[in-house]
Amino acid sequence: MPTIAVVNGPNLNLLGTRETEIYGTNSIDYINEKLASKAEEMGFDLEFFQSNHEGALIDYIQGSIGRIRGLIINPGALTHYGYSLRDALASINLPIIEVHITNIFRREEWRSISLVTPLAVGSILGLGSMGYELALRAMAGFIEESE
């Protein structure tokens, strides 16, 4: 089965408890469990990775080359200033879908800049944790079209 990576950046390990009025009450574990179940139904394997450290995210992304067919990423605040992460994403030559639980364009001005968007085949913003499932469905379509 093709493998899709789901990568989450800084502070996303605190989903469900961090600023629930903004990010909702679903934990990262809950989101991952739902995604794993949906991926199995769709015939895909998922790898999950989360780190609060940009270097660890870069190491994971570089290490996934040749093992995954697509990458779903919520870079957290690194979206706006993680140039090294951006360069790692540019180097993998795979479809990337950017996910944000909130609509970054409706928040603080500094959040409206994304270093990831120009590299992504698509971005899903502001739809809460449902955005991850939508990204999985879209990624499955990109992978199936490329076969």
SULLINPE-V261851 format. One line per field, one symbol per residue. phi: phi as a letter, one per 30 degrees, with the letter a starting at -180 (. if undefined). psi: psi as a letter, one per 20 degrees, with the letter a starting at -180 (. if undefined). A space follows every 50 residues. Layout:
# SULLINPE-V261851
phi: ???
psi: ???
This chain:
# SULLINPE-V261851
phi: .dcccccbceiddcejbchddccicdddddddddddddddedibcbccbb acbeddddedddddeicccabcbcdhddecbddddeddddddhbdbbcbb dcdddcceedddcbddedcddabbbiciddeddddddddeddddddd
psi: pqpppoppbpiiijqhhplhhgiajprhgggggggggggghikqqqpppp qjpghhggggghiipihrirpppnibiihijmhhgghghhiilqpppppp hroiijbqghiippihgiiqhrqoqjjbihhghhggggggggghhi.
